Amino acid sequence: MLVKDVKTITNYVLLCCSLLFASARATEWTIETVDSTETGLYSSLRIDKDGNAHVTYVVGGQNELRYAFWDHLQKKWFTMPVDINASFCSLTLDSKQRPHISYAEAGTASGSRLRYARWDGSKWSKEAIPLDSDIIGFYTSIALDTADRPNISFYEYRGRKGTDLHIRLRVVSWTGQYWEVRTVDGSEGSGKYNSMAADAAGQLRLAYANVHALTPGARMATWNGKEWRLEIVDDRTSSNGDTVGVSMAMALDKGGAPHLCYRDTNAMLMKYAMLSNGRWVTEMVDSLVTAPPFTDRNSITVDDAGRPYISYYDGRSGELRLAHKEGVRWLIEVVDSGFAGLTSSIQLGRGVIWVSYGDETNHLLKVARRTIETPVSNGRDGNSATSTPAQATEPKQLGLQHEKQH
C-alpha cells in the first residue's frame, strides 16, 4: 500500500540570509587524486572493517567501469578496470569484505542491460542479468542479504518491447538459483534516483524519487518478505511541476532506521528526512542558487550516535560541500571547489570521514578525508534549518506487479 505518512508543513525561509559563520575551524581535509585519466563519475565508496577504502566509478572513452582500492597499511591507491560500456554504478561489500558492483550499460541504439560484477578473491566475475527490460537507465543500487546474495534496484526506462511499460522502479534479487524481479513502484516516473540498503537482519529499505510532473516526491519502500510497502516521505510540489526527491540518497543508522537526503528543486534546497516515532520529519539543510547537472547524486552516512553527514554539490559555486548535524544545528563546510564534487559518495570509518567525487575541471577522480574529532565547521552554520513534523493521512492503495524471471 502507499501510505501518505506525512505532508510537511514548514515555514520556508531563504537560508542564505539566515546562515551564520562558525568561528571554529574543522580538521583540515586531505585530498588525493585517485585516477587522473578522466572525470570519475557516479563514484560509490565503502570503507571495510580493516580501514581500507573501496571505490567504483566510470571514466570517459569507452565508459570504462573501474575499481580503486586504498590500502590502509601502504597508504596507497591501486586501480584496475572492471568492464566497458558502463554507466551508473553502485558498490557494496560482502561478509568477506569483497566488492560487489551493480551498473547499467551505457545506452545504445539496441537498448541497454543491467549488469553485475563481483570480486571472487582472484578475478572479477561479471554477468548481464537476464531481464526483458529494453532500456535500463540512470541510477542502480546494490544491497546484499545475510547470505551475501545481491539485490539490485534499477530504473526501467523502457520495458519489454511491444508493451507500454516504462519509467518505473524495479528490484532484481538472486535467490541462489535464479534472478527474481519485482516491480516496486509502477507509477510513472518512479525510481530515477534510487538508494537501497539492508539492515542487520537483511530487511531491504529503498529510498527513491518520483519525477513525474503530476506525482512528484520523495518516497520510501520497505520489503517485508512478501511485498514492498510504499510511503510518501515528502511531496511538496509547485505549479510548474518542480519536485522534491531529486538526487536521492539514503543510509541506515546502527538501529536500522533510514536517513535520507535529497533536493527540493522548487525551493532550491538541500533537505534531510528521518523516521521518528513512525513519522517522517524533514529539515532544510542548505540553500542552492543553481541546480547541478540532472545526473548528480548526493550521499549520506550516519555515525554511531545517529548524527548524519551529507555530501552534495553546488552547481553555481562549483563547490563540494559537507553538512553534518550537531544538536539542532547543521554545520556546513566546503570540502573542495573549482567545480569539483559531482556525484559524490560519503562514508565513515575508524573516526575518519571519506568522500569520493569527480573533478570536472581537471578531469579527475578524487577522494577527500579528515578526522571527525572536531565537530565544527569551517564554513556556515545552518542553525535555522529546522522544520515541523507533518500530519499523517489515510492510507492509499497502490496495485503492485510481482513477476519472476529465471
PEFENZI-V659633 format. One record per helix or strand. SS is the DSSP state (H for helix, E for strand). FROM is the first residue (numbers start at 1). LEN is the number of residues. Records with the same first field share a line. If there is no record, write none. Layout:
SS=FROM-LEN / FROM-LEN
This chain:
E=2-3 / 9-1 / 20-2 / 30-6 / 41-7 / 53-7 / 64-8 / 76-8 / 86-8 / 99-7 / 108-1 / 111-1 / 114-6 / 124-5 / 135-10 / 150-9 / 166-9 / 179-7 / 190-9 / 204-7 / 217-7 / 228-7 / 244-9 / 258-7 / 269-8 / 279-9 / 299-4 / 308-7 / 319-8 / 329-8 / 340-10 / 352-8 / 364-8 / 380-3 / 388-1 / 396-1 / 402-1
H=15-4
